[in-house]
Amino acid sequence: MKKIIVLSFFALWSSISMAGDKEEEYIREMYGLSIGLHHIKDRVDDNRSIFYNYSNDKIKSLLDRDSTHHDKTGDVDCMGYVVMWQGQDFDINAPLAYTTIGKDKVKVEIADSEWVEGRSVTYQVQCKGDKCEIVEVYEDGKPFTKELEACLKNNGI
């Protein structure tokens, strides 16, 4: 009986400790692509594209609205920064620390570098089978989609 209890405990502990592994790997992969762009001149647009491709349809729709407005007017109203790096100026050589929070959130801490102050961002990732996507981003604890929706609405976009 003790063997069954011990084996059940280890099986449960193993499944709990693996929760979030797929989500964290998804976010690590996204940053890996970004870091691989270090030699490309226009990293800001390329990093926006990477984030876009890793996001769900709701986030893509909001980003499309902002981008369409920018293309028509040249104005930067809501998205004047790179979400992944939490700024317009960023250092892809800054050390990154990943922390899985619960079963579906991954916090990325971007350390201070020589010329950029450290920052962090938390992603909520939803995985179904082998397909994952970012469903929400938390910047300073605030949901990205709600903040961007409000900004777009306030600017008539």
C-alpha positions in Angstrom: 0.0 0.0 0.0 2.8 2.4 0.8 4.3 1.8 -2.6 1.1 2.7 -4.3 0.8 5.9 -2.3 4.4 6.9 -2.9 4.2 6.1 -6.7 0.9 8.1 -6.9 2.6 11.0 -5.1 5.5 11.0 -7.6 3.2 10.7 -10.6 1.1 13.7 -9.3 4.2 15.7 -8.5 5.7 15.0 -11.9 2.5 16.2 -13.7 2.3 19.3 -11.6 6.0 20.2 -12.1 5.6 19.7 -15.9 2.6 22.1 -16.1 3.8 25.2 -17.8 6.8 23.6 -19.4 5.2 23.8 -22.9 4.2 27.4 -22.3 7.6 28.5 -21.1 9.3 26.7 -24.0 7.0 28.6 -26.4 8.0 32.0 -24.9 11.7 31.0 -24.9 11.4 30.1 -28.6 9.9 33.5 -29.4 12.7 35.3 -27.6 15.2 33.0 -29.3 14.0 34.2 -32.7 14.3 37.8 -31.6 17.8 37.4 -30.3 18.7 35.8 -33.6 17.8 39.1 -35.4 20.8 40.9 -33.8 22.4 41.5 -37.2 19.3 42.9 -38.9 19.0 46.6 -39.2 15.2 47.1 -38.6 14.8 44.9 -35.5 11.8 46.8 -34.2 9.5 45.8 -37.0 10.9 42.3 -37.1 10.3 41.9 -33.3 6.8 43.2 -33.7 6.2 40.5 -36.4 7.6 37.8 -34.1 5.3 38.8 -31.3 2.3 39.1 -33.8 3.0 35.5 -35.1 3.0 34.1 -31.5 -0.2 35.8 -30.5 -3.9 34.8 -30.7 -6.4 36.3 -33.1 -7.7 38.9 -30.6 -4.2 40.4 -30.1 -3.5 40.2 -33.8 -6.7 42.1 -34.5 -5.8 44.9 -32.1 -2.3 45.2 -33.5 -3.7 45.3 -37.0 -6.0 48.2 -36.1 -3.1 50.1 -34.7 -0.9 49.3 -37.6 -3.5 50.3 -40.2 -4.0 53.6 -38.5 -0.2 54.2 -38.4 0.1 53.3 -42.1 -2.6 55.7 -43.0 -1.6 58.7 -40.8 2.0 58.1 -39.8 0.9 58.7 -36.2 2.1 56.5 -33.4 -0.8 56.5 -31.0 -0.8 53.3 -29.0 2.1 51.0 -30.0 5.3 53.0 -30.1 7.3 50.2 -28.5 8.1 46.5 -28.8 6.0 44.5 -26.4 8.5 41.6 -26.0 11.2 44.0 -24.9 8.9 46.5 -23.1 10.4 49.5 -24.9 11.5 51.1 -28.1 15.1 50.8 -27.0 16.2 47.4 -26.0 19.3 45.3 -25.6 19.0 41.7 -27.0 22.1 40.8 -25.1 20.5 41.6 -21.7 20.2 38.4 -19.6 16.7 36.9 -19.5 15.1 35.0 -16.7 12.0 32.9 -17.3 9.6 32.0 -14.5 6.5 29.8 -15.0 3.6 31.1 -12.9 0.8 28.6 -12.4 -0.1 26.5 -15.4 -0.4 29.1 -18.2 1.7 32.2 -17.3 5.3 32.9 -18.1 7.2 35.9 -16.7 10.2 37.2 -18.5 12.6 39.4 -16.6 14.9 41.4 -18.7 18.0 42.4 -16.7 19.6 45.8 -16.6 22.2 46.3 -19.3 24.8 48.9 -20.0 22.3 51.3 -21.5 18.8 49.9 -20.8 17.0 49.6 -17.5 15.7 46.2 -16.5 12.0 45.4 -17.0 9.6 42.4 -17.0 6.6 41.2 -18.9 4.2 38.3 -18.2 2.6 36.2 -20.9 -0.5 34.1 -20.6 -0.1 31.2 -23.0 -2.8 28.7 -24.1 -1.7 25.4 -25.5 -4.0 22.9 -27.2 -2.1 19.8 -28.2 1.1 21.0 -29.9 -0.4 24.5 -30.8 0.3 27.3 -28.4 -0.5 31.0 -28.6 -0.2 34.1 -26.4 -3.7 35.1 -25.2 -2.8 37.9 -22.9 0.2 40.0 -21.9 0.6 41.7 -18.5 2.6 44.9 -18.5 3.0 46.3 -15.0 0.2 44.0 -13.9 -2.2 45.4 -16.4 -3.8 43.3 -19.2 -2.3 44.4 -22.6 -5.5 43.8 -24.6 -7.7 45.9 -22.3 -5.1 48.7 -22.3 -4.6 48.6 -26.1 -8.4 48.4 -26.7 -8.9 51.5 -24.5 -6.1 53.4 -26.3 -7.5 52.6 -29.7 -11.0 53.6 -28.6 -9.7 56.9 -27.0 -7.9 57.7 -30.3 -10.9 56.9 -32.5 -9.2 53.9 -34.1 
